[in-house]
Amino acid sequence: MLKQLNLILCFIIVLQSEAQITIIDSESKLPVSYASVSFGNGNGIVADNEGYFLFTKKLYPDIDSLFISALGYKDLSIASNNLKTELFLRPQADELDEVIIGVKLNKTTNKKYKTTSLKPYLDDDYYSCWLPTIESEIAVYFPNKSEKLKRIAAVKFPIALESKDWKKRKRANKDKKKFSTLFKVNLYEYKDGKPGKNLNTNTIVFRATETDGDYYNLDIREEDIVMPKEGVFVSLQVLGYTDKNGKLLPNKKYKEINGKNGIVKIPTNFRPLLPFTGEIKEHRTYVKRVFINGNNWVLFKNGNGFSSTLLGKGLNNYGIGLDLDIFKD
């Protein structure tokens, strides 16, 4: 009897220490995909496409509150000891309506267009690459160089593939390390030299693997996003590794290392690597910390708090490419 009681107590403790939580739209009752779950200390996790995330006291013993945000919803702050299996976010439709009016094409238009391409900048040198973590979002600015109506048709994200054998990394026929990684993409208007309002009306994600080659081509023509007058910022954030079906895995997103002043949390690096370039002379790349409330964009430049070997080598920008549909008058 005592043994059974101990088993029951252990089971209760496990249930209390591990919360399997789903984020839900308070009106439609449907899951909210890929919401950001911030811990208030600069760290956090991302819910999957079904709004699900795993929170355990074993993994996150020092977290006492969560801050949840998602495109088109009001932010939610909740204490970790008040967590339930379902958390509800309230839609913020007024902001989405403003975005739709501001950047959407008229779907009934039959205007002819010509597609032009801005090439991505490719590199497979490990030492020329940014190591992506889910705590950071990278945005690259594209100026609007003419007054003609333009639709953003596709984005080309450069990726660097690594060899299974480091000694063979410079061979064209090298065997590639396998990975399956989910990324989230945002497009922002230009405001005071930095990314401003989010132009997305849908959550845009894609899964990259070692079979995609030197860059991933993301077709977003169906989103009907018009290039704003002042130009556009295109951003990329890694969400984490996936299973073979593309479902986001609930992996821990940082490592804990014992230091002189206690435990230090180090963000986990994910593959693929993101090659930076020195061929763009202007500083057009911005970075922000995703899980810090009220976070700000910072220009990727010496003197702005970055200790990066990339800047020391003159690699100032992530070399994203674009396809633009330019409409005839």
C-alpha positions in Angstrom: 0.0 0.0 0.0 2.8 2.4 0.9 4.6 1.6 -2.4 1.4 2.4 -4.4 1.0 5.7 -2.4 4.6 6.6 -3.3 4.0 5.9 -7.0 0.8 8.1 -6.9 2.8 10.9 -5.2 5.5 10.7 -7.8 3.0 10.8 -10.6 1.4 14.0 -9.1 4.8 15.6 -8.8 5.6 14.9 -12.5 2.2 16.3 -13.6 2.9 19.5 -11.6 6.4 19.9 -12.9 5.5 19.4 -16.6 2.9 21.5 -18.3 1.8 20.5 -21.9 0.2 23.8 -23.0 -1.8 24.8 -26.1 -2.2 28.5 -27.2 -5.7 29.1 -28.6 -7.6 31.9 -30.3 -10.2 33.1 -27.8 -12.8 33.6 -30.6 -12.3 30.8 -33.1 -11.0 28.3 -30.5 -8.4 27.3 -33.1 -4.7 26.9 -32.2 -2.4 29.9 -32.6 0.7 28.8 -34.6 4.3 29.7 -33.8 3.6 32.1 -30.9 6.7 33.3 -29.0 6.8 32.4 -25.4 9.2 34.7 -23.5 10.6 34.1 -20.0 11.4 37.7 -19.2 15.1 37.0 -18.8 16.0 37.2 -22.5 15.3 33.5 -23.2 12.2 31.7 -24.5 10.7 29.1 -26.7 8.3 28.9 -29.7 5.0 27.1 -29.9 4.6 24.7 -32.8 2.0 24.9 -35.7 -0.7 23.5 -33.4 0.0 26.1 -30.7 1.6 23.5 -28.5 4.6 24.0 -26.3 6.2 22.1 -23.4 7.1 23.9 -20.1 8.8 22.0 -17.4 10.2 23.1 -14.0 13.0 20.7 -14.6 14.1 22.5 -17.8 13.2 26.0 -16.6 13.5 26.0 -12.7 14.0 29.8 -12.4 11.1 31.0 -14.5 8.2 32.5 -12.6 6.3 34.2 -15.5 5.7 33.8 -19.2 5.0 36.5 -21.8 3.2 35.2 -25.0 2.9 37.1 -28.3 1.8 36.3 -31.8 1.0 38.1 -35.0 -2.5 39.6 -34.9 -3.1 39.0 -31.1 -2.8 41.0 -27.9 0.1 40.0 -25.7 -0.5 37.8 -22.7 1.5 37.8 -19.5 0.9 35.0 -17.0 2.6 33.6 -13.8 4.1 30.1 -14.3 2.3 28.8 -11.2 -1.0 29.8 -12.9 -0.4 27.9 -16.1 -3.3 25.8 -17.5 -3.3 23.3 -20.3 -5.0 26.0 -22.6 -4.0 29.6 -22.8 -6.2 32.0 -24.8 -5.0 35.0 -26.9 -7.4 37.7 -28.0 -7.3 38.8 -31.7 -6.2 42.3 -32.4 -8.0 42.7 -35.7 -7.7 46.5 -36.0 -4.0 46.3 -36.6 -4.3 43.6 -39.2 -7.0 45.5 -41.1 -4.7 48.5 -41.3 -1.9 46.4 -42.7 -4.2 44.8 -45.3 -5.3 48.2 -46.5 -1.8 49.5 -46.6 0.1 46.8 -48.5 -2.3 44.4 -50.2 -2.8 44.4 -53.9 -6.3 44.4 -55.4 -6.7 40.7 -56.2 -9.0 41.6 -59.1 -6.3 43.4 -60.9 -5.1 42.0 -64.2 -2.1 44.2 -64.6 0.9 42.7 -66.4 4.3 42.6 -64.7 7.9 41.7 -65.3 9.9 39.8 -62.7 13.3 41.1 -61.8 15.8 39.4 -59.4 18.2 40.7 -56.8 20.7 37.9 -56.4 21.5 36.3 -53.0 25.2 36.4 -51.8 26.4 32.9 -51.3 29.3 31.5 -49.3 30.1 28.1 -47.8 32.9 29.2 -45.5 32.1 28.3 -41.9 34.0 31.4 -40.7 31.9 33.7 -42.8 28.6 32.6 -41.3 26.2 33.7 -38.6 25.3 30.9 -36.2 21.5 31.2 -35.9 19.8 31.0 -32.5 16.0 31.4 -31.8 16.7 34.3 -29.5 17.8 36.5 -32.4 15.9 37.8 -35.5 17.9 39.2 -38.4 16.4 41.8 -40.8 17.9 43.1 -44.0 16.8 46.4 -45.7 15.9 46.7 -49.3 15.5 50.2 -50.6 12.7 51.0 -53.1 14.6 52.4 -56.1 11.7 53.5 -58.3 8.1 54.6 -58.0 6.7 51.7 -60.0 4.3 49.3 -58.3 6.2 46.2 -57.1 5.1 43.0 -55.5 7.5 40.9 -53.5 7.4 37.6 -55.3 10.1 35.5 -53.6 12.8 35.7 -51.1 16.1 33.8 -51.5 17.7 33.0 -48.1 21.4 32.0 -48.4 22.4 28.9 -46.4 25.8 27.2 -45.8 26.0 23.5 -45.7 28.6 21.6 -43.7 30.4 18.5 -44.5 30.1 15.4 -42.3 33.9 15.2 -42.5 35.5 18.5 -41.6 38.6 17.6 -43.7 36.5 17.3 -46.8 34.5 20.6 -46.3 36.0 22.3 -49.4 35.2 19.4 -51.8 32.2 19.9 -54.2 31.0 16.3 -53.7 31.3 16.3 -49.9 28.6 14.5 -47.8 26.4 17.0 -46.1 25.4 17.0 -42.4 21.7 16.4 -42.2 19.3 18.9 -40.6 15.6 19.8 -40.8 15.1 23.3 -39.4 12.0 25.5 -39.3 12.3 29.3 -40.0 9.9 32.2 -39.6 9.9 35.1 -42.0 8.6 38.6 -41.4 8.4 41.7 -43.6 8.5 45.1 -42.1 8.0 48.6 -43.3 10.8 51.2 -43.1 10.4 53.6 -40.2 13.1 56.0 -39.0 15.8 53.9 -40.5 14.7 50.7 -38.7 12.1 47.9 -39.2 8.7 49.3 -38.3 5.2 47.8 -38.6 4.9 44.1 -39.6 3.5 43.8 -43.1 2.6 40.1 -42.7 -1.1 39.2 -42.6 -0.2 35.5 -42.2 2.5 33.7 -40.3 5.1 32.7 -42.9 7.4 29.7 -42.2 9.5 27.3 -44.2 11.6 24.2 -43.5 15.2 24.0 -44.8 17.2 20.8 -45.2 20.6 19.9 -46.5 19.0 19.1 -49.8 18.1 22.7 -50.6 21.5 23.7 -51.8 23.2 27.1 -51.4 19.9 29.0 -50.8 16.3 28.5 -50.0 13.8 30.0 -52.4 10.6 31.1 -50.6 7.7 32.0 -52.9 5.5 34.5 -51.3 3.7 35.9 -54.4 0.3 34.7 -53.0 0.8 36.9 -50.0 0.4 39.9 -52.3 2.7 42.2 -50.4 3.6 45.4 -52.1 7.0 47.0 -51.8 6.4 50.1 -49.5 7.5 53.5 -50.8 10.5 53.7 -48.4 11.5 50.1 -49.0 11.2 46.9 -47.0 13.0 44.9 -44.3 13.0 41.1 -44.7 13.7 39.1 -41.6 14.6 35.6 -40.6 14.3 33.8 -37.3 15.1 30.2 -36.6 12.3 28.3 -34.7 14.2 25.1 -34.1 14.7 21.6 -35.5 11.8 19.5 -36.8 10.9 15.8 -37.2 10.9 14.3 -40.7 7.3 15.5 -41.1 8.2 19.1 -40.4 6.7 19.3 -36.9 8.7 21.5 -34.6 10.5 19.6 -31.8 10.3 20.7 -28.2 14.0 20.9 -27.7 15.6 23.1 -25.1 16.9 26.2 -26.7 19.8 27.1 -24.5 22.6 25.5 -22.5 23.4 26.1 -18.9 27.1 26.6 -18.0 28.4 27.1 -14.4 30.4 30.3 -14.2 32.0 32.3 -11.5 28.8 34.3 -10.9 26.4 31.3 -11.2 24.7 29.6 -14.1 25.0 31.3 -17.4 22.5 30.5 -20.2 24.1 30.1 -23.7 21.7 30.0 -26.7 21.8 26.8 -28.7 23.1 27.2 -32.3 21.1 25.6 -35.1 21.9 24.6 -38.6 22.1 25.7 -41.4 24.5 28.5 -41.0 23.7 31.9 -42.6 26.5 33.3 -44.7 27.3 37.0 -44.4 28.8 39.2 -47.2 31.1 42.1 -47.6 29.9 42.9 -51.1 27.2 45.2 -49.8 29.1 48.3 -48.5 26.2 49.9 -46.7 25.1 48.6 -43.3 21.6 47.2 -44.0 21.4 44.4 -41.5 19.6 44.7 -38.1 19.4 42.3 -35.2 17.0 42.1 -32.2 16.6 39.8 -29.2 13.2 38.1 -29.8 12.4 37.2 -26.2 13.1 40.5 -24.5 9.9 42.5 -23.9 10.1 45.9 -25.6 13.1 44.7 -27.6 14.7 47.1 -30.1 16.4 46.6 -33.4 20.2 47.3 -33.5 22.2 47.9 -36.6 24.8 45.2 -37.1 27.8 47.4 -36.9 31.0 47.9 -34.9 30.3 49.9 -31.8 26.7 48.7 -31.4 27.5 46.1 -28.8 28.4 43.2 -31.2 31.5 41.1 -30.5 31.5 39.4 -33.9 34.4 38.2 -36.0 32.2 38.8 -39.0 32.4 42.6 -38.6 36.1 42.3 -38.1 36.3 40.7 -41.6 34.1 43.4 -43.2 31.1 41.0 -43.5 28.4 43.5 -42.6 25.2 42.0 -44.1 23.2 38.8 -44.5 23.0 38.5 -48.3 19.3 37.8 -48.9 18.0 38.0 -52.5 14.6 39.1 -53.8 12.4 38.5 -56.8 10.1 41.5 -57.5 7.1 41.6 -59.8 7.3 45.1 -61.4 3.9 46.1 -62.8 3.4 48.1 -66.0 1.8 51.6 -65.7 
